[in-house]
């Protein structure tokens, strides 16, 4: 249920595309003993069972890699990523997904000098007849900012200005998307935060903030499934399953909350009831032992797979480790608590 590479782990999560009727997962592949990370790829028909492809070398550039995003360009997947101190790079995939090349062989966004530094974590999406890119940046005055760029060809980018700013000095991985008549901005920092608000094509104005991830739930990558539903996958971590992929969740907005529910493709794999798991007043326990603390109130959904426990409570997702693997049929177990 939780995808993990055979000989390594998931590092940064670049995203999910739907190409030729199948879901394509792109991620940073990290293996013990290898000096440099490679880029991994997996394919799925249902977002639950993934078939791992060969991990290949990314473009050969100096500098420590940082996260980015992948889009389905006119000629195939295009992956944008940042390098420490070098701005934003663009890479295209070779035929057959057997390698990547830097195209062009220099950053598409260089280091800034007019009030911002440390461009990182590009997020690109199609908008109208062109493309938009968000990048996290560090203002000279302190705090964090998200900048927006636009392009007609995924090559030349023009700055639109500042999308939003915050006092948090650790913002990263900005993700912006429309959902249920609202706009949602996901951000990574201390906890994975979200804002619900309005977006006019240039700026984002938040009307409500919340926390999306608790426990060992890492940064999330949103995407659309075949039915047009807004979905999300996240990298999860823990003592025994660091660098594992979460199960797929469907997102929705209710009032000031961002809600997550198990993707319906999980239904065929689920067995109702999780022996020993309880959720009371936000405390998730395994046979009485506290394994995760969540906000209290509302319907709680618990999904357990071996010793991995994923939980949502009215818009907040979390992940913890059970004290033991759960007995019963192979696969996941699910429980919903009022």
Residue, then its C-alpha position, 0 to 999 in steps of 0.5 A: x500500500x505504501x510505495x517504497x523503492x526496492x533498494x532505497x527510499x523516496x527523497x524529494x517528491x516531484x509529482x504525479x502526471x497522467x500520461x497515456x491513461x496511466x499515472x506516472x510518479x517522479x521522485x528523487x531516489x536515494x540509496x545507501x552508499x551512493x554519493x549522489x541521488x538519482x531520479x526515480x519513476x514508477x507507474x500505476x493504473x490505480x494510484x495504489x499499486x506502483x510498478x517501479x522503473x529504473x532510477x536514472x541519473x539526473x542532469x549533471x550539475x554541481x550544488x546540492x539538489x532541492x525539490x521541484x515539480x514536474x509537468x507534462x510539456x508539449x514534448x513530454x515530462x519537464x522537471x523543474x528543480x532548484x540547486x543551492x545558490x544556483x537558482x532554478x533549472x529545467x530538465x527534459x526526459x530522454x525517450x523511454x524515460x532512461x535519462x534526463x538532460x539539462x535543457x537549457x544547460x544553465x538556470x532558467x531563473x538565476x539568483x536574485x539580487x533585488x531584495x530576495x535570495x535563495x530561490x528554491x522549490x519551483x512549482x509549475x502548472x498550466x494556466x490559460x494559454x501559458x504556464x505559471x511558476x511559484x518559487x520560495x524565496x528569502x526576503x532581505x528584510x527577513x521572513x519568507x516569500x513566494x514569488x510568481x513567474x509566467x511563461x508561454x513556452x516553459x523556457x523563458x520566464x517573466x517575474x509577476x512579483x510577490x504572490x504572498x509573504x509571511x513572517x515564517x523564515x522557513x517556508x518552502x515547497x509552495x503548491x497552489x491549486x483551485x479546489x471547490x471554488x476556492x484557492x489553496x496554498x500548501x507550504x512546507x515549514x515546521x509543520x505542513x501548512x495550508x491557506x484557503x483564500x483567493x487568487x487573482x492571477x498575480x497575488x494570493x490573499x488568505x482568509x484561513x490558515x491550517x495545519x495539513x500534516x502531523x507526526x511523520x507526514x512530509x511535504x505533499x504533491x497535489x495532482x488531478x486524477x482521471x475523474x478530475x478530483x484533486x488528490x495528494x500524495x506525500x512522502x512519509x517517514x519514520x524509524x523503519x519506513x523513512x522515505x515511503x510514499x503515502x496512500x492517495x487521498x482526495x482533498x476537499x474544502x469545507x468552510x475554513x478546513x482542507x479535508x482529506x479522505x481515502x481515494x476510492x481506488x483504495x476500497x478494493x484493498x481495504x478491510x473495515x476495522x482495525x483491532x486495537x486502534x482507537x481515536x478519542x479526543x484527538x489521541x490515536x492509540x494502539x492497544x492503549x499506547x499513544x502513537x499520534x496526537x491529532x486535533x480533537x473533534x469531527x469524523x476521524x479516518x484511520x488507515x493502517x498498513x502493517x505498522x504505518x498508520x495514516x489519520x485525518x481529522x477534519x482537514x488535518x492529516x497525520x501519520x504515526x507508527x503502530x507498536x505492532x503490525x496488524x493481524x488479519x488479511x494482507x493489505x490495509x485496514x480502515x476505521x472511521x470514528x465519529 
